Amino acid sequence: MDTLIFGGLLATLIALYRGASRTVVLGAWWAVLIAVTLLTAHHITSGLALKLSY
């Protein structure tokens, strides 16, 4: 999960560094944000399904 998040952020940073258009950078940023949200939701629900105590 961490690898996907950092990979997406790195791709966004590279797009910024190369001077890509604002649409490309914002698209990459939103894609990373959606992926992080979905992965976090999956992580939380799978942890709760195992009846873990915190």
PyRosetta script that sets phi, psi and omega in degrees:
from pyrosetta import init, pose_from_sequence

init()
pose = pose_from_sequence("MDTLIFGGLLATLIALYRGASRTVVLGAWWAVLIAVTLLTAHHITSGLALKLSY")
pose.set_psi(1, -44.8)
pose.set_omega(1, -179.8)
pose.set_phi(2, -63.4)
pose.set_psi(2, -36.8)
pose.set_omega(2, -179.8)
pose.set_phi(3, -62.6)
pose.set_psi(3, -41.7)
pose.set_omega(3, 179.0)
pose.set_phi(4, -65.7)
pose.set_psi(4, -40.0)
pose.set_omega(4, 179.9)
pose.set_phi(5, -65.5)
pose.set_psi(5, -50.5)
pose.set_omega(5, -179.1)
pose.set_phi(6, -66.6)
pose.set_psi(6, -34.0)
pose.set_omega(6, 176.0)
pose.set_phi(7, -63.8)
pose.set_psi(7, -41.8)
pose.set_omega(7, 177.7)
pose.set_phi(8, -66.2)
pose.set_psi(8, -40.8)
pose.set_omega(8, 177.7)
pose.set_phi(9, -67.1)
pose.set_psi(9, -36.8)
pose.set_omega(9, 176.8)
pose.set_phi(10, -64.9)
pose.set_psi(10, -41.3)
pose.set_omega(10, 178.0)
pose.set_phi(11, -63.1)
pose.set_psi(11, -38.8)
pose.set_omega(11, 177.4)
pose.set_phi(12, -66.0)
pose.set_psi(12, -42.1)
pose.set_omega(12, 178.0)
pose.set_phi(13, -63.3)
pose.set_psi(13, -40.8)
pose.set_omega(13, 177.7)
pose.set_phi(14, -64.0)
pose.set_psi(14, -40.3)
pose.set_omega(14, 177.5)
pose.set_phi(15, -62.0)
pose.set_psi(15, -39.5)
pose.set_omega(15, 176.9)
pose.set_phi(16, -65.5)
pose.set_psi(16, -44.0)
pose.set_omega(16, -177.2)
pose.set_phi(17, -64.1)
pose.set_psi(17, -38.6)
pose.set_omega(17, -178.9)
pose.set_phi(18, -79.1)
pose.set_psi(18, -5.1)
pose.set_omega(18, 177.5)
pose.set_phi(19, 77.0)
pose.set_psi(19, 36.5)
pose.set_omega(19, 178.4)
pose.set_phi(20, -67.5)
pose.set_psi(20, 164.5)
pose.set_omega(20, -179.0)
pose.set_phi(21, -66.2)
pose.set_psi(21, 160.4)
pose.set_omega(21, -179.7)
pose.set_phi(22, -61.1)
pose.set_psi(22, -34.8)
pose.set_omega(22, 180.0)
pose.set_phi(23, -63.7)
pose.set_psi(23, -42.1)
pose.set_omega(23, 179.7)
pose.set_phi(24, -65.7)
pose.set_psi(24, -44.6)
pose.set_omega(24, -178.9)
pose.set_phi(25, -65.2)
pose.set_psi(25, -45.5)
pose.set_omega(25, 178.9)
pose.set_phi(26, -66.2)
pose.set_psi(26, -37.0)
pose.set_omega(26, 176.3)
pose.set_phi(27, -62.9)
pose.set_psi(27, -43.3)
pose.set_omega(27, 177.7)
pose.set_phi(28, -65.2)
pose.set_psi(28, -41.6)
pose.set_omega(28, 180.0)
pose.set_phi(29, -62.2)
pose.set_psi(29, -45.1)
pose.set_omega(29, 178.9)
pose.set_phi(30, -66.4)
pose.set_psi(30, -37.0)
pose.set_omega(30, 177.6)
pose.set_phi(31, -62.5)
pose.set_psi(31, -42.3)
pose.set_omega(31, 177.9)
pose.set_phi(32, -65.5)
pose.set_psi(32, -43.4)
pose.set_omega(32, -179.7)
pose.set_phi(33, -61.7)
pose.set_psi(33, -43.1)
pose.set_omega(33, 178.9)
pose.set_phi(34, -66.0)
pose.set_psi(34, -42.0)
pose.set_omega(34, 178.4)
pose.set_phi(35, -62.6)
pose.set_psi(35, -42.1)
pose.set_omega(35, 178.9)
pose.set_phi(36, -63.5)
pose.set_psi(36, -43.0)
pose.set_omega(36, 179.7)
pose.set_phi(37, -62.7)
pose.set_psi(37, -45.2)
pose.set_omega(37, -179.9)
pose.set_phi(38, -67.2)
pose.set_psi(38, -41.7)
pose.set_omega(38, 178.9)
pose.set_phi(39, -66.3)
pose.set_psi(39, -37.9)
pose.set_omega(39, 177.9)
pose.set_phi(40, -66.9)
pose.set_psi(40, -42.4)
pose.set_omega(40, 178.0)
pose.set_phi(41, -62.2)
pose.set_psi(41, -41.3)
pose.set_omega(41, 178.6)
pose.set_phi(42, -65.5)
pose.set_psi(42, -42.0)
pose.set_omega(42, -179.2)
pose.set_phi(43, -63.9)
pose.set_psi(43, -43.3)
pose.set_omega(43, -178.9)
pose.set_phi(44, -67.6)
pose.set_psi(44, -46.0)
pose.set_omega(44, -176.6)
pose.set_phi(45, -69.5)
pose.set_psi(45, -35.1)
pose.set_omega(45, 178.4)
pose.set_phi(46, -70.5)
pose.set_psi(46, -33.4)
pose.set_omega(46, 176.5)
pose.set_phi(47, -67.8)
pose.set_psi(47, -37.0)
pose.set_omega(47, 179.4)
pose.set_phi(48, -72.7)
pose.set_psi(48, -31.3)
pose.set_omega(48, 179.4)
pose.set_phi(49, -67.2)
pose.set_psi(49, -24.1)
pose.set_omega(49, 178.1)
pose.set_phi(50, -84.0)
pose.set_psi(50, 0.1)
pose.set_omega(50, 179.9)
pose.set_phi(51, 56.9)
pose.set_psi(51, 46.4)
pose.set_omega(51, 177.6)
pose.set_phi(52, -76.7)
pose.set_psi(52, 147.3)
pose.set_omega(52, 174.6)
pose.set_phi(53, -107.0)
pose.set_psi(53, 142.4)
pose.set_omega(53, -176.3)
pose.set_phi(54, -105.5)
pose.dump_pdb("model.pdb")
